Amino acid sequence: MRKRDLLPVVLLIIAIALLVSDRLSGSLPVEGWLSEVATRAQATVGTLLKNVSNARVFFQDLDQLRAENQVLRERAEELTVEVVALQEVVAENELLRRELGFV
């Protein structure tokens, strides 16, 4: 038999053991162990799903920040060009005032 063919057999044995345990109104050590395993598995899956969700949000935020950063870089470049143009206007204005003798 292959290992994957054993899984249904093992699960059937566990189910029968739990049924017998319930009928005898006692508990088998297997029942406590299975409960512990199920609790830990549930906690692990919950943590994993939370981490996956957090990662998804992180990468969405990262994409949004990259796009916003690109817009801000383009705006900074536009403003730099505008500042240079205004500085040229100021220099030209000062030159014309001097030539015309304005104080």
GIRA-V657627 format. One line per field, one symbol per residue. phi: phi as a letter, one per 20 degrees, with the letter a starting at -180 (. if undefined). psi: psi as a letter, one per 20 degrees, with the letter a starting at -180 (. if undefined). burial: I if it has 16 or more other C-alpha atoms within 10 Angstrom, else O. Layout:
# GIRA-V657627
phi = ???
psi = ???
burial = ???
This chain:
# GIRA-V657627
phi = .effffgffffffffffffffffeldcegffffffffffffffffffffffffffffgfffffffffffffffffffffffffffffffffffffffffenfd
psi = qrhhhhghgghggggghhgggghikrpqhhggghggggghgggggggghghgghgggghghggghgggggghgghhgghgggggghhhggggggghgghijq.
burial = OOOOOOOOOOOOOOOOIIOOIOOOOOOOOOIOOOOOOOOOOOOOOOOOOOOOOOOOOOOOOOOOOOOOOOOOOOOOOOOOOOOOOOOOOOOOOOOOOOOOOOO
